[in-house]
């Protein structure tokens, strides 16, 4: 026979705790069961800065707390005291200060992107037949319940016959506006750089040599650091850029921490800046402390330089040099593959 578990009404329990706490020389503290994970972001309106700011629960990368730049007026006394002790100068209110996130700074939302009505397109493409397609960032499904709608831009015709924008039906009441920004974590590292050594077709029998070097253009920051950006676009792979000027892979690794969404009251003007009447929501991407490791610099075994050759005289050689570096060219593809295989892109993982 199963025994019934006694159930106490929450009001009865709270009243009993209050009564006991008054009668006994003990201190009762009501603890919330809600666990606050690392990287938790709490937005708030700052009357002092007259803008939205946020605080972040400290998270660590390889056991080190990141830093973030914030105006001194929003930094804590711990930050200002530390900077004064390290540099001998205390930052003025309007100056920027590099605060550790364990020092509980307020971080300003410096810029946002528009999602939905009034947004800028993510991409514009033209088909072979001349039709234009415009793509926008989609409104997250969660915000559709508040009346936020996707931006749409439709054209009739094509570039050959002429195009005309198709006007969509406007809602009777202006919908709420949606804006967002991304919080991104960066860790500096060395990078692989594809250098181009130009040659003389008459003397060297080649137009260029492609070689890979490792290093940095600026000193690496000692700590991980956070940045607030209107929209973060992850770097999927090495960008070749312009081979004639050299093509480095990024000198950092990055991972998105969270996205902060701001939704306005209905009827808010698109031209007006955000104020305290807006409501915030946070979508977190990271919930644990992180570890990070870049790839090791490959073994210094000599790499046979990639040679771009032409048997034509100098003037003609220069005119066709760009075609030799075209994406379909074997030498270009070889260079791209070498750079991707030998870049130092690291990885993050949760602890």
N, C-alpha and C positions, 0 to 999 in steps of 0.2 A: 504494500500500500504506500503510495507516494505521499510525502508530507507536503502540505501547502506552505509556500514561502510567504511569511507575513509581509504585507505591503503597507508602508506608511505614506500617507499623503504628504506631498512636499511642503504644504503650508504648516501641517502639524510638526514636521521635522524642523523646519526653520524656527517655529515658535519655541520648540523645546530647546534648540541650541541657544537661542537668545536668552531664555530663562536660565539655563545652566551657566552661560557665560557671565550673567550678572551675579549669580550666587557663589560661584567658585573663583578662587584666585588664579584662574587660568586665562590665557588669551586664546580665543578661537579665531582662526583666520579661514575665511571661505576661499578655497582655491578653485580656480577654473580648471576644467579638464582639457581645455583647448591647448594643444601643443603649438607653439610658435616656432616654425622652422627657420633655419638660417636663410638669409636673403629675403626675409619677409619685408615687404615695402608698405609703409603706411603714409598715404598722402594727406596733406593738411593745407589749409589756407593760411598764409602768413600775412598778418596786417602790417608788420614791419617792412617786409619786402614788397607788399602789395601784389603778390603773385602766389601761384601754387608751388609748394615745396613738398618734399617727402623725407621721411627717415627710413633707414634700412637696418634690420637686425643683422649684426655682424655675421658674415660667413668668412671662411678662411680658404686660402689656396696654398697647398703645401705647408699648412700651419702658419701662414703669414696673412695678416689682415690687409685688404686692399686700401688704397687711398683714393680720394676724389677731390676735385677742385670745387670750391664753393666760396662765395663772398665772405669776407671776415665777419660781417655783421650776422651771418647765419652759422658761423662756426662756434663751437663751445669754448668755454674758458680753458679747458684742457688743451685744445688745439692751439689756441693763441699763446698759452704759457709755454708749450713745447717748442713752438716756432721761435718765440722770443729767446728761449734758452739755447736753441741750436744756432740761431743767426745773430742774436744780440739786438734784434729789432722786432717790435710788436706790430703786426699788420694793422693798417688803418681799416675802418669799416668798409670803405669802397674798394679795397684791394682784395685780390684773390688769395685764398689760403688752401694748401694741400692738407686736407683733414683725413685722419685714419677713421674708418667707419666704426671702430670701437670707441671713438670719441663722441659718438652720437651727434654728428652735424646735421643740420637741415640742408637739403640739396635742392636747388631751384630747378624747376622745369623750364629749361631755356628755350625750347622750341617743340612744336607739335605738328603732326600731319592731320589732314582732314580725311575722314572716312565717310563715304556716303555722299549726300548732296553737297556740291561745292568742291569735291575732291579733284585733284589733278590726276590725269591718267598715268597708270604705271607703264603702259607701252602703247604705241601706235604702229600698226603694221599695214602694209599695202600688198594685196595679192597680185598675182600675175595678170589678172583681168582688170586691175585698177581699183578694186573695192577696198575700202578703208575699214579697219577693225580697231576699235579703241577698247582697252582693258583697264579696269579700275580695281583697286583693292576691295574685296567683298566685305560687307558689313558682317561681323560675327553674329551668328544666329541668336546669341543671348540678347543682343540689343534690338533685335527686330520687335520684340515684345513691347519696347518702349516707343515704337513708332519710327525708329530710324530706318531709312530706306536706302537702297543702293543707288549710286549715281549711274546714269545710263546716257550714252551718246550714240545716236544712230544716224547714219547717213544714207541717203538715196543716191543712186547713180554711181559713177566711178570717175576716176581722174580723166579718162578719155572723153566721156560724154558730158561731164560736169557733175558736181556733187551738191547736195542740199541737205542740211541738217533737218532731221525729223523731230519736231517738237513733241515732247511727251506731255501728257496731261498732268497739270500741277494739282497737288492735294488742296483741299479747301482750307485747311489750317497748316501753317508751316510746321514741319516735323522737327523734333529735337536734333541738335547738331552733335556730331561725334568726332572727337579728336583723340589722338594717341601719341605716345612717345615710347621709346625703347630704352631700357637700361642694359648696358653691355659691359662685360668684364674683359679686360685685355691683359695679356702677359707678353712682354717684349722678348724677342729671341733674335738669333742671327738668321740671315736669309741667304738663299742662293741667288746669284745674279748672273744673268747671261750677258756676257760682254761680246761686243762685235769689234774685231780688229780688221780695219779696212786694209785691203791690199791693192797692189798695182798689177793689173792683168799683164802688163808688158814684162815686169821684172819678177813677179811672184807667181804668175800663172793662176792666180785666184783673185776674186773680188773681195772676199771677206773670210775670216776665221771666226767661228763661234766657240767661246770657251766659258766655263762656269767657275765663278769665284764665290767664296763664302765670307760673310761679314755683315757690318751694319754701317749705315751712313751717319747715324747719331748714336751717342752712348745709350745703352739700355737702362730703363728705369729699374731701380732695385726692387720695387714692390709691384704686385699686380695693381691695376687701377680701373676705376669705373668711369664710364662716360654716359651722358644722357644725350640721345640723338633722336631726331624726329622720326627716322625710319632706318632700321639696321638691315643691311643686305649682306648675308653671309658670303664669304669668299669660298667658292667651291673648290677651285683649283688655281694653279698658277696662271696669271694673266700675261700673255706674251707681250702685249703692248706693242711698242715700236722696236723691232729688232735692231734697227740702226742706232738707237739710243741706249740699248741695253734693256733687259727685262727682268727686274727683280721679282721674287715672290715676296709676300708681305713680311715686314720685320716684326710681326706680332702674331699671336694666336688670340682669337676672340670667341666668346660664347655669350649668348643672350641670357640675361638674368630674369627679366620680366618685361611686360608691356603694361603701361598705365593708360587707362581709358578715361576720358572725360566726356560726360554727356550733359548737354545744356537743358534748361527748361524749354518747353515748346515756345516757338515764336522768337527765339533769340536771333539777333542779327548776325549774319556770317562775317561781317566786317568788324564787329565788336570783339575786343579781347576777352578771354575767359575771366570770370570773376568768381566770387565765393558762392554764387548760386548754383554753380555746376556741381555735379555729383561724380565721384571717382569710383573706378573699379580696377582691380589689379589682376592680371593673369601672370602667374609665376611659371617660369620654365625650369628653375633650379630649386631644390629643396634640401640639399645636403652640402656639407663642406666638400671642397673639390681638391683634387690633385691634378697636376699638369706636368707634362714632360715633352720637350721638343724632340724631334728626331736627331740622332747623332750625325755629326758631319761624316759623310762617307769616307771610306778608306782612301788615303791619298794615292791610290793607284792611278797612274797617268791615264787621262781620257784622250783618245785620238781626236784632235780638233775636227770639227765639221767644216768642210771646205766648200765654198760656193764658187764654181769656176765658170768662166766664159772665155771663148776663144776669139771674141770680137775685139775690135779696136776700142780704145778707151771711151770715146764719146758714145758709141753705141752701147758699150757695156753698162755705162751709167744709166742709160735710158731704159734698159731692161732689168736693172737690178731689182726693182720693186717686184717684178713678176717672178724673179727667182725666189723671192721671199713670200710668195703668195701661199695661202693655207694649203693649197693642193700640191705644192712643191715638196718633193721628197726630203730635201734638206731642211725645210721649215718643220715638217712633221717630225723628223728625227730630232731636231733641236727641242721642239716642244716636249717630246717624249723624254728626252734626257733631263730637261728641267723638272718635269713633273716627278720623275723617278728620284731625283737628287735634291728636291727642295727639303726644307727642314720643318715643314708644317707639323706641329705637335698635336697632342690630343688632351682632352680633359676627361676625368672620370670622377664619380661620386665616391665619397668615403663613408 
